[in-house]
């Protein structure tokens, strides 16, 4: 990336608290990651009840009968009416550098790339956070009915400098939902960003944001790799 392009991204981030970088990965690598995520079976569904986290692998999800699924839906939607609530699937990436280097997983390689070398230098320059040491990471998939309500990523002790979302969804319609929404205040309205392919969104922590519910009309799942750049 040219120095002048890096300067423009940095200026945008400093002014707006966020920036979007198109074609972040080489096209063939982004396409390969998308195909891999679509084909993997080790997804774990996450949802919460207040402060409690629940996890269901694919086998546990398949074992739920229709009545139990309906009860879960009811509880999850009820939780979203007033509090913080989410439901989506994830594949986690270890934080440790040695574990990432030993892993054959392409997600671990991606996280390692963000955490070192020229890519980390770019992220430090764009965000202005020169103390960024590494990026944690998880793959996420939102199916119809999945969502993430408003939150600001504030977490004491995690030293989060910025959040990132690498969107890996090549075909999407805005009306299918799954929009990344950056919340405004009384002076500025919210901004919504649809899933795209190979676009990296960076935004400052803390910042209130959410992911709108994916519609039952959606023909595909919403794929991304997300995490935080941490000191």
C-alpha angles and dihedrals in degrees: 000000000000119000091240091054091051089050091053092050091048093049091049092050093049091049100041105023090236142057137186122220116200122210091015094165129037105275096244092052093050091049091049091051091050093050091047093052091049091052101044122106100191095087117137121206114227127198135152140220105201106305094343120101121212126194129196123183120208093270092052091048091051091051093060114102122220094264093052092047090052091050091051092049090051093050094046095049091045089054091053094057095077112357144043110296138163145170127183140118126263145188109201127217121211116249098218118097094219092052091049093049091049093049122093089204114120089216089061089050090051092051090047091052092052090050100054148028127006095346093056089046089054093049091049091050096047096046096038089229103127092176095066105131105173146348124237116210149193134174113235133198124188116200126189107299095025122122145149120223126217120303137142103223091241109155121161114235097016094095093216111182099174141355124229137198121191103197113213102177112118099183123039142140120216091229090062088074121217089128121164102231122198106202121227132202135233089295101043131040125228122274122216127203122194123220112274137173122270097348119139116208117197123188136172122259122260101042127133113242142145143186115240120230116278109239124240085237092066112118094201141028122259109246129192144142112235140177146114136283104232137195 
